[in-house]
Amino acid sequence: MDKIGAYEAKTHLPRLLDRVAAGEQITITRHGVPVAVLQPVQNDKHVDAAAVIQKLRQFRKKRKLNGLSVKDMIEKGRK
């Protein structure tokens, strides 16, 4: 992991972002003290739709409207 000063990071940000996009991790320091880390984002683009639906169903089972309708709640929120 490379270390770079805050001023230099500000000056060369586009170049640093290219390095991070290529997989590097860079620590930004201020007066020699680490203050931030630039690192690649972990993209979890694949989402299991069936798992999301199952989680939503579990969430809904735990919540009760106690006789209220969604329309009633919307109207109450508008007042």
VOVOVEX-77551 format. One record per residue (C-alpha): residue in one letter; x, y, z. Coordinates in pm, whole numbers. Example, Ala and Ser with C-alpha at 12.3 -4.5 7.8 and 13.67 -1.06 7.14 Angstrom:
ATOM  r       u       v       w
ATOM  A    1230    -450     780
ATOM  S    1367    -106     714
***
This chain:
ATOM  r       u       v       w
ATOM  M       0       0       0
ATOM  D     142     333    -109
ATOM  K     130     643     115
ATOM  I      84     993     -24
ATOM  G      44    1336     134
ATOM  A    -288    1520     122
ATOM  Y    -154    1806     -92
ATOM  E      -7    1568    -347
ATOM  A    -328    1362    -344
ATOM  K    -530    1675    -418
ATOM  T    -292    1775    -694
ATOM  H    -281    1433    -861
ATOM  L    -627    1294    -783
ATOM  P    -714    1181   -1138
ATOM  R    -390     983   -1160
ATOM  L    -450     831    -815
ATOM  L    -801     728    -916
ATOM  D    -659     551   -1221
ATOM  R    -421     358    -995
ATOM  V    -704     268    -755
ATOM  A    -922     155   -1046
ATOM  A    -635     -75   -1145
ATOM  G    -656    -239    -800
ATOM  E    -410     -42    -585
ATOM  Q    -482      78    -233
ATOM  I    -342     421    -139
ATOM  T    -324     577     208
ATOM  I    -355     956     225
ATOM  T    -168    1121     509
ATOM  R    -173    1465     667
ATOM  H     156    1558     832
ATOM  G     255    1192     819
ATOM  V     -60    1070     995
ATOM  P    -293     845     792
ATOM  V    -635    1008     745
ATOM  A    -794     816     454
ATOM  V    -757     514     232
ATOM  L    -840     509    -138
ATOM  Q    -932     157    -241
ATOM  P   -1128      -5    -523
ATOM  V   -1501     -47    -474
ATOM  Q   -1618    -404    -444
ATOM  N   -1892    -434    -702
ATOM  D   -2146    -698    -616
ATOM  K   -2342    -654    -937
ATOM  H   -2503    -997    -917
ATOM  V   -2808    -982    -695
ATOM  D   -3000   -1300    -623
ATOM  A   -3359   -1190    -684
ATOM  A   -3506   -1495    -512
ATOM  A   -3309   -1419    -195
ATOM  V   -3424   -1057    -198
ATOM  I   -3788   -1163    -239
ATOM  Q   -3753   -1410      48
ATOM  K   -3606   -1140     274
ATOM  L   -3893    -905     185
ATOM  R   -4148   -1173     270
ATOM  Q   -3981   -1237     606
ATOM  F   -3977    -862     675
ATOM  R   -4348    -832     593
ATOM  K   -4442   -1122     822
ATOM  K   -4293    -938    1120
ATOM  R   -4486    -614    1049
ATOM  K   -4857    -567    1112
ATOM  L   -5077    -280     999
ATOM  N   -5329    -332    1283
ATOM  G   -5630    -270    1062
ATOM  L   -5487      29     877
ATOM  S   -5480      32     501
ATOM  V   -5191     167     300
ATOM  K   -5426     430     156
ATOM  D   -5521     546     509
ATOM  M   -5155     577     607
ATOM  I   -5077     778     294
ATOM  E   -5366    1015     362
ATOM  K   -5263    1054     728
ATOM  G   -4906    1134     619
ATOM  R   -5032    1412     390
ATOM  K   -5201    1599     676
***
